[in-house]
């Protein structure tokens, strides 16, 4: 299976240059990678891990 990556349409707005790409066409996991460095690897998260990461992001845990 070929992994199909997609980038948020918001990544084109504002010239921020900070975006992730996501692939959901893989069995049982969501893949996440840095769109600026796609060859650097990716995270593979199950549904529970992805939900936990999203909660932490929304709570501002990773805000700089």
Secondary structure as UniProt FT lines:
FT   STRAND          6..7
FT   HELIX           9..12
FT   TURN            14..15
FT   STRAND          20..23
FT   TURN            27..28
FT   STRAND          30..34
FT   TURN            35..36
FT   HELIX           38..40
FT   STRAND          43..45
FT   HELIX           47..58
FT   TURN            59..62
//
